[in-house]
Amino acid sequence: MKVHVHTDRNLVIDAELEARIASNAAAALAKFGPRIIRVDLHLTDQSAGRKSGPHVRCRAEAHPSGLPPVTVTHDAPDAKAALDGAVADLGSALGQTLSRIVDKSRRQAARRP
């Protein structure tokens, strides 16, 4: 599974932090293994240029093999919380999506004579 981290121009992360983020995301989603081709993490600073405190949004998008992408969004006061929340939400969404597919294929197999 490949993990790509993207940021807007208001958030800057170095290569070491990007590698750590990718590694943590891959570990959290490892149970889905080869079913996931790629994960994209998009971080944006929602309060850029405003006086309000930091507000970061993370949009996480997983690309399962042979299925449309699964996307979730998580907002938090800082990048770490946004990433952690988005990866957790993505894991739940993937679990639901993939279990529905497995259940559907089992029901179809049970109907066959």
N, C-alpha and C positions, 0 to 999 in steps of 0.2 A: 504494500500500500504506500503510495506516494502522498506526502503531506506538503502542501504549498502554503506559505504564510504571506499575505498581502497586507500592506498598510497604506493609509492615505498620507498625504504630504505633511500632516500635522503630528503624526506619530512616527517616531524613528526608533527602530530596533537594530541592534548589531547582529552580526552573523552568529555569534555564540548563543544569544537569546533566541534567535530564530530556530537554531538547531535544537535547543532545549524544548521550545514550544512544539516543534514537529515531533520530537521524540515522545513527549508526554501525551500528545494527541494520539499518536500511533499506538502507544501502550494502552491507553484508555479504550481504544476501539479495536484492539487486537482480537477479541473474541469473534469478530466478524471476518477476520482473516482474508482469504483470497476472494471473498464475495465483493470486497470494496476495492475499486481500482485506484481511486484518488480522493483525497480530502482537501478542500480549499478553505482556508481560514482568512476572512477579510476583517481587519480591524479598522475602525474609523472613530475619530474624535468628534463626538456630536456637539461639543461645546466650544469648538475652535473659534477664537476671536471674541468670545463672550466672556463676561466677568463671572458667570456662574462657575461652580467647581467642575472638575473633570468629569466627563461622562463618556464612556467608551462603549461602542456597540461592536459585537463580534457576530458576523454572519458565517455560519459553518455550513458547508455544502459537501455532502458525500456522494460519490458516483458509484453506485452498485453496478456490477456487471449485468448487462442486459435489461436494466431498469432505468426509469427516469431519476434524476438527482433528488436527493432528500435534503431539504434546507431548513435550518432553524436560525433564529436570531436571539441574542441575549444581550441585554443592556446592564451595565454595572458602573460603579464609580471609578474603577481602574481596569487596566488591560488584563491583569491576571485573573481577576474575578470574572470579567467578561469572557475570557477564553475558557476558564474552568466551567462556567455555566453553560456556554455554548456546546462544549464537548460532551458534557453530561446530557444535555437536551438532545444532542445528535445521537448519542448512544441509545437513548430511549426511543427516539423516532425510528432509528434503523431497526431496533428490536421489534417494534410494532409492525413495521413495513415488511420485514423479512418473515416474521412469524405468520402474517396473513397469507403470504405467498406459499409458505410451506403447508399451512392448513388447507388452502385452496387445492393444492396439488394432491394432498392426501384424500380430500373429499372426492376429487375427480377420479383418483385411482380406485377408490372404494366403489364407485358407480360402475366401473368397467366390469363386464362379465368375465 
